[in-house]
């Protein structure tokens, strides 16, 4: 693709030839710059979210904190339920052993 550059300050018109490789590299560089700008704005907005008096940003930060708190609570609740279940199993095994070996202990302990 040929791009012709014309200016009133130049005596001759200049041409610029762009190939498919050049266009691909230019579009990739543009995409990279856009992504870096978005990431920079995202970092700055979240880094200074407490100093920015924006209701939408405040609600976003609050929602993220609530989700994290809810996830932690859910994890703790599941862990406690698993421990309680395991403790119940152990108590059941202990009672079975106690009832199974109680007659043996009585014979040996009482003369």
Secondary structure, DSSP 8 states (H G I E B T S, - for coil): -EEEE--SS-SS-EEEE--HHHHHHHHHHHHHHHHHHHHHHHHHHHHTTTTS--HHHHHHHHHHHHHHHHHHHHHHHHHHHHHHHHHHHHHHHHHHHHHHHHHHHHHHH--
